Amino acid sequence: MSALPKRIGFLSFGHWQPVPGSQVRTARDALVQSVELAVAAEELGLDGAYVRVHHFARQLASPFPLLTAMAMRTSRIELGTGVIDMRYENPLYMAEEAAAADLLSAGRLQLGVSRGSPETALRGSQTFGYVPPDGTTDADLARDKTALFRAALGGASVADADPRMTGGARARLPIQPQSPGLADRIWWGSGTFDTAVWTAEQGMNLMSSTLLSEDTGVPFDQLQAEQIARFRQAWADAGWDREPRVSVSRSVLPIVSDTDRMYFGADAGEDQVGLLEGVRARFGKSYTGEPDVLAEELAKDAAVRDADTLLLTVPNMLGVDYNAHLLETIARHVAPAIGWAPHGGH
């Protein structure tokens, strides 16, 4: 179990579709409402506003303008991603954007990155111009880019100075601006035990995936708790001098009104097991029901107990008002059961 205080935030995929019932019909709707939900979450005392990044889909794709807009409308809440697919990124330009957004937010960014997940496009990152070198994989490409990104955030010199512009001085130059501390606020989205250990060895925080490509037959929360335990042991073995952050995400849908019942009353509450890219994977269940029942169930969730951060996936297409209502119900009636208190009450 983490020694850090329990934090709760929301995680939005930012879907938009012009279909009946959708309150998020355009890309502008999705962006503006993401900012508005961050404001509402801060007012409720929540700790984080996180967005998922997907390309070639009607979902949020370019996080830094959005995170900056969130920063300009809030003052306290963490702003993050879960996750950025590093295969698509120019790591040095991303480091500049991230540092600028972090400075504008006064150091509130928490950036989840990873190799990415199954997506709409075939060879999407190659369409962006990024092809793994011969003999390497997409995972290698993502890890190499992440290493350069983190080095740049940490102030490493990455380019030769032009003596004609520096009075004859020869030097190596870092990216600018720099935002001190941001390099320690990078998380890796991990879907296996092995990548969780690798994440700890690299000194990154752990963002445990909504699915794990391992299935030993135990419930998802126990499988995820084992992943977290392996991460923490590897972190201790590496000798890092700070406490790591660990997040898990859950779909928590309290039923307190006829509207809630209409939307989610029939949702199943069981783990799902299936094949993902040919590998047997286990997906976590949705928590749906009366708030007191959810509080009891969530308190028994081994991974929620062991993580310091719980990200609540929200049905963003139902609009800001509905999602603020959902988050308020969780904050008041469910979250205290896992040891959470609103900001100011930790």
N, C-alpha and C positions, 0 to 999 in steps of 0.2 A: 504494500500500500504506500502511496506517495506521502511524503511529509509536507508537500505543498498544499495550500488551501484548495478546496474544490471549486472549479470554475465551470460555468455553463454558458454556452453560446448557441447561436443558430447557424446552420449551414444551408445555404440556398443554391440550387442548381440554376436558378434564374430562367426557367422555361418560359417561353411565350408562344401562344398559338391563338389565332383568331377563330376560336371554336365556341359553341354555346357553353355558357357557364364560366368561361375564362375571364378573370379580371385583369389578365396580363396579355394583351392582344398584340403588342408590338415590341420591338427591341427597346424603344424608348421607355415604354411602360416597365419593362423588366429592370432597366437601369435605374430609373427614378424611384421605383418602388423598393429596390434593394437599399438605396440610401435611406428612404423613409422608414424601412423596417429596422435599420441600424439605429436610427434615432429613437424609435419606439422601444427597442431592446435596451438601450442605455437608460431610458426613463424608467423601465421596469426593474433596473438594478442588475441586469444580466452582464456578463463579463466579455462576451465576444460576438462579433459579426463576421462570419466566414462565407466565402463564395467558392463554388466549384468552377473550374475552367474547362470548357469543351470547345473544340474547333469544328467547323463545318456542321453546326447544329444550331437550332433555335434555343440557345442557352448562352449564358455569360461566357465571353471568350477573352476579353482584354482586361485583365484585372486592375492594372495600376491607375488608369483614369478613374475607375470606379472606387477603388480604395481611397484615392485622394479626395474624391467627392464626399465619401463617407467621413473622412477625417475632418473636412471643413464644416460638417454639420454636427459633429460630436466632439467630446472633450476627454473622455475617459476610456471608453470601451475598446478592447483589442479588435484589430481589423486584420483579417487573414484570408488565406486561400487553402482549399482542401480538395484538389491539389492542382498545381501547375505542371503540365506535361513538359519536361525539360527537353524532349526531342525537338520541340518546335522553336526553342528559344535561342537567340544570340546571347550568350551568357554575360558578355561585357555590357551590351546595351541594357540588358535586363538588370544588371547591377546598378547602372546609373538611374534607371527608372525606380528601382526599389529603394535606393538610398534617398532619392528626392521625395518619394511618397512617405518614407519613414520620417524624414525631417519635418515634412508638413504635418504629420500626425503626432509629432513630439515623441517619437519612439514607440508607437503602439503596434507596428506591424508584426505579425506572426505568419511566416510564409511556408506553407506546405508545398513541397515539390515531389516529383517522382518520375518514374519511367512512363507513367500514363496507364490508361485502361482501354479495353475494347471500345472502338469508336466507329462513327458513321463512315468515315473516308477510308478507302484503301490507300495505304502508303501516304497518309496525310502529311506527315512531317517531311517526307521527300518532296511533296508538292511545295512546301515552304522553302525547299532548297537544302535540306539537311539529310545527307545520306551517310549511314555508318561506313567508316573505312573498311576496305577488304579485310575479311577475317574477324570482324567484330559484329556485335549485335546491336539492336535498338537499346537494350539495357546498358550496354557498354557506352553508347553514345550519350545516354541520359546521365550516367554517372560521371563521365568525363566532363560534360558541360557543367554539372553541379559542382564539381571540384573547382573549376575555373571561376564560376560564379561566386562561390564562397571565398575563394582566395581574393578576388577583386573586392568583395565587400569588406574583407579584413585588411585592406590597404596594400596588398601585394603590388609590386611594380609589374606592369604587364605590357608596356610599350617603350621603345627607344625614343628618347627625346631627339629632336632635330636641332643640331648645334647652330644652324642658321637662325633659329628662333630663340635660342637660349644664351646668346652671347658667347658661343663657342663651347659651352659646358656640355659634357656628355653625361647622360643619366638615364635611368629607367623611370617611367612615369606610372602612377596609379590612376585608376578612374576617378573622376570627380562628378558629383560631390561624394564625400564619405559620411556615413551615419554610424557613429560608434555604437557598438552593441548589437547591431542588426545581424551580424554573422552568427551570433549565438541564438538567434530567434528563427532559425531555419529548421524545418521539420521534414522528415522523409516519410512519404506514404508507403507503408509496407504491407504486403499481402501474404508473406510467408515468415516462418521462423528464421530462416537463414538471412533474409534481408533485414529483419529486426536486429539480429546480431551485428550485421554489417553497419547498420545505421548507428548503433552504439559505438562501434569501433571508430566511426568517422566523427563522433562528437555531435551528431544531430539529434534533435528531439524526435520522438516517435509519433507518427500519426497512423494509428492502426486502421487498416482498410475495413470497409463495410463488408468485405468478403475475404475469406482466407482460402488460398488454393491448397489447403491441406484438410483432410477430413479423417479424423481418427474415431469418429462415432460419438464423441462427447458433444454436449450442447455448445453452440457457438460462443457463448460468453466464457465458458471454461477453456475452450480452444484459444480464444483471444487472451485470456488471463495468462495462459502458459506462454504465449508469445511475449507478453509484457514482462513476465518474470525472466525470460531469457534475455530480453533487451536490458533489463536492469542489472542482471548479473554481468553481462558483457560490458556495460557501462562502468560498473565497479572494477572489473578486471582491467579496463583501459586506464583507470586512474584519473579520470577527468575531475576537475576541482569544483564543479558546479552540479546542482541538482537538475536532472533532466526533466523535461515536460513530456507527458504522454496523453494523447487524446484518443477517445473512441467516439463514434457517432451512433445515434439511435433514432429510430422513428417512434416518437411518443405522441399518441393522439388521444387526449382525454375526451370522454363523452359526457358533456354536461348540458347539452341542449338538443332539441330535435334536429337542428342544422348539423351538429356534430354527428348525430346518429345517422342522418341521411347520407353524409359523406363517407363515414368510416365505420358504421355499425357492423358491417359484414366483413371487415378486414380480418384475415387469418392471423393468429398469433403463434406461429410455429416457425422454427428454423427451416430454411430451404437448402437442399443439397442438389447439385447438378454439375454438369461439365462446363468448364470455362476454358476455351482454347485447348480442349483435349485433356484438361486436368480436372480431377474431382475437386469441387470447391464447396464450402459451406457459407451460407449467407445468414445474417442475423434476422430475427423475427421483428415484426412491428409490435409495439406495446400499445394496445388499444383497449379502452374500457373506462370504468368509473375512476376518478382520481385517487381514491383511497386504495383501490385494488392496484392501480399502476404504481403507487408509492411503495406498496409492499413488494411487488414484483421487481421493480427497479432496484430496490435496496438489496435484493438477493442476487443481482447480476454481478458476477465475479469480476468482469472486466471494468464495468462502471465503477465498482468499488476500488479497483486497483489504479485506475487512471486519475490524473488530477483534473482533466478537462473532458466534459461531455458536450458534444456538438449535436444539437437537435435538428434533424433534417426537416425542413418545413415544406408544406404543399404550396409553394409560392404562387401558383396560378389562381389560388383562391383570394389573393389580394392582401394588402397590408392590414386592413382592419381585422380580417379573420385570423391572420397569423399572429397579430399582436394579442388577440383574445386567447389564442392557443398558448402562446408563450406565457401570458399572465397566469393562466390556469396552472400550467406546469410550475411556474415560479412559486405560486402561493400554496399549492396543494400537493405537489409531487416531489419537487426538488429537495425540500427540507429532509426528506427521508434518506437521502444519500449524503447528508452532511453539508449541503450547500446553504448559504445565506446570501441575501442580496448584497450588492456592493455597500460597504459601510458596516455590514454585520458580520464580516469574516472574523 
